[in-house]
């Protein structure tokens, strides 16, 4: 009678792979939780990958009362390994169309003091979180709009 250990190991790996997933992303500024909208995801396993883009149209604007530079706090949850961000000025875009400022945070949580954000202007911020679990990895991107007013 053949051993059932290899079959059990295969089933365990399949279940483990299906349990891993993108972390929840929470952004706060001056103690205010900022609503984020899913923009894209990617998931990679040892033998396949998937990519999905959402192309969000209605991104809510959040106004916070905070001193500048505004500190963006990102909590990316379990499995997050790195967060990248890009800040765009909606009212005065750069000539190249690129971001005013870029940032990178190591690990699952961190703060970024956004030097390019000034009061009474509107910004779009894109936050991309890279994550990994034992058998899968991927990225999840969220976007939010922000306006900072004097405290």
N, C-alpha and C positions, 0 to 999 in steps of 0.2 A: 504494500500500500504506500503510495507516494506521500511525501510530507505535504501538509497544507500550509506550512510556514511561508513559502514564496507567494502563494495566493493571498494570504492574509496581509503580507507586507505590501503587495501591489494595491490591495483594496485600501489599506491604511494611507498610502501615499495619495491615492485618488481622493479620498475623503479630506485629507489635509490640504490638498491643492484647491478643492472646492470651498474650503472654509476661509482661505486667505482672500483678502480683498483690499480695495482702496480705503485709506483711512478717511475719517471725517475731518473736515478742515474747519476750524473756527478762527475768525479774525476779530480782534478787538482793538479799538483805538480810544484812549482816554476812558477806559472802562465801559465803552459802548460796544455791544456785539454788532458787527457789521454783517448784514445779509449778503451772502455770496451766491453767485449763479454758476452752475456747472457749465464749463465751456468745452472740455474735451477729456477723454480718458484713453489710456493705453494699458494693456495687460499682456505680459509675456510669460510663457511657461517654457519648459525645456524643448518643446516641439512645436509650439505655435504662438501666435500673437494676434491681438485684436486692437483696433483703433476706432474710436468714436468721437465725432465732433458734433457739438450741439448748436453752434452759431447763435448764442443768446441775443435776443433783440431788446427785450425789456429788462434792463439791468436797473434795479432800484437805486436811487440816490440817497445816501446816508449823510446827514449833516451832523458833525460833532463839534462840541465846544472844547477846544484844547489849545494849549500853547504850541507854537512851532519851534523846532521841527516836530511834527506829529510823529508819535511812536506807533508803528504798526506791530501788533503782537500777533504771531501766528502760532496756533496749536494744531499740529497736523496729526496727532493721534499715533496709535501703535503702528509700528512698521515703517514710519516715515524716516527717511535717511537724509534728505536734503530738501530745502525749499528755495526756489528762485522767484524773483518778483520783478515786475516792470511797471513803471509809473508813467502815465501819459497825461499831458495837459489837454483837456477837451476844448478849452476856450482859445488856446494858443499853441497848436501842435508844432512840433519841430519841423524844420524844412524837409528833413529826410523822412519824416513820418515815424521815426523811431522813438523810443522812450526817452523821457527826460532823465530818468534814473533807473539803475538796475541794482538788485541786491541778492545776496545769497545767505541763507541761514543753514547751519549744520544741525543735524539731529531732528527731533520731532517737534521742538518748540523753540521760539526765539523772538527777539525784538529787532526792529530796524527803525532808526530815526531818519525819517524821510526829509532830507535837506531841501529837495526841490519843491516840496509842497508849501505853498504860501496861503495865507488866509484869503477867504472869499473868492476862491477859484474852484473850478470843478475838475476832478481828475478821474481817470479810469485806471484801476490797478489790477494787474493780472498776477495771480499767484499759482505757481506750478510746484506740486509736491511729488517728489520721487519716493517710492516705497518699495519694500521687499519683504517677503516671507520665505520660509524654507524652500518652497518650490515655485513661487511666482514672484513677479516684480512688475512694476509699472509706474505710470505717472497719472496724476489727476490735476486738471487745471480749472481754476475758478476765477471769476472776474467780479469786481464790485466798483461802484462809483462813489466818490467821496468828495465832500466839501467841508473845509475846516473854517469855523467861525471863532472869533475871539471868546475866551472863557468868560 
